[in-house]
């Protein structure tokens, strides 16, 4: 996990249910993706572009959480070949009073 000088913050967790035997490259490159995001990205949209540009070449089966200084927030489930983005700013969960 980490943050950069423009307020982008990234964290990840390992995922063991997104197996892709088709990918023959080196795995467990989450730290490389975080370093690239923190050194090149300013916003969640920039992280979207990073995941697009690394399709097929990133050795990850992981989840990433990202927030930026502009109020963007997203959660990504990633594999070497794709990702699913959950935009936290548009998700609505009902309040539950207990």
C-alpha positions in Angstrom: 0.0 0.0 0.0 1.0 3.6 -0.3 0.2 7.1 -1.3 1.9 9.7 -3.5 2.4 13.5 -3.4 -0.8 14.3 -5.3 -3.1 12.3 -2.9 -3.5 9.0 -4.7 -3.7 6.1 -2.3 -3.5 2.4 -3.3 -3.9 -0.8 -1.3 -4.1 -4.4 -2.4 -5.1 -7.8 -1.1 -4.3 -11.2 -2.6 -7.1 -13.2 -4.2 -6.9 -16.9 -4.5 -10.0 -17.5 -6.5 -9.1 -15.8 -9.7 -6.8 -18.5 -11.2 -5.6 -18.1 -14.8 -3.4 -21.0 -15.9 -3.2 -19.4 -19.4 -0.9 -16.7 -18.1 2.7 -18.0 -18.3 4.5 -15.0 -17.0 5.8 -14.2 -13.5 3.0 -13.8 -10.9 2.7 -11.9 -7.7 3.5 -8.5 -9.2 1.1 -6.5 -7.1 4.0 -4.4 -5.7 5.1 -3.5 -9.3 1.5 -2.4 -10.1 1.3 -0.3 -7.0 4.7 1.3 -7.7 3.7 2.1 -11.3 0.3 3.6 -10.1 1.9 5.8 -7.4 4.6 7.0 -9.8 2.4 7.7 -12.8 -1.2 8.2 -11.7 -3.0 11.1 -10.2 -6.6 10.0 -10.3 -8.8 6.8 -10.3 -9.2 7.4 -14.1 -5.5 7.2 -14.5 -5.5 3.9 -12.7 -8.2 2.7 -15.1 -5.8 3.6 -17.9 -3.0 1.7 -16.2 -5.0 -1.4 -15.9 -6.1 -1.1 -19.6 -2.5 -0.7 -20.7 -1.2 -3.7 -18.8 -3.8 -6.2 -19.9 -2.1 -9.5 -20.7 1.3 -8.5 -19.2 0.6 -8.0 -15.4 1.2 -11.0 -13.2 -1.6 -10.4 -10.6 -4.6 -12.1 -9.2 -5.4 -9.5 -6.7 -7.8 -6.8 -5.5 -6.8 -3.2 -5.4 -8.5 -0.3 -3.6 -7.8 3.2 -4.9 -8.8 6.7 -3.7 -7.7 10.1 -5.0 -7.6 13.7 -3.9 -10.5 14.6 -6.2 -13.0 12.3 -4.3 -12.6 9.3 -6.6 -12.7 5.8 -5.1 -12.8 2.4 -6.7 -12.2 -1.3 -5.9 -10.7 -3.5 -8.6 -10.6 -7.3 -9.0 -7.7 -8.0 -11.3 -6.3 -10.9 -13.3 -3.5 -11.0 -15.8 -6.0 -10.5 -18.6 -8.7 -8.2 -17.2 -10.2 -6.4 -14.3 -13.6 -5.5 -12.9 -14.0 -2.1 -11.5 -16.4 -1.2 -8.7 -16.8 2.6 -8.5 -17.3 3.2 -4.8 -18.6 6.7 -5.4 -21.8 5.4 -7.1 -22.5 2.3 -5.0 -25.4 2.8 -2.7 -25.9 0.6 0.3 -29.0 1.0 2.5 -28.4 2.1 6.1 -29.0 -0.6 8.6 -29.9 0.5 12.1 -29.1 -2.1 14.6 
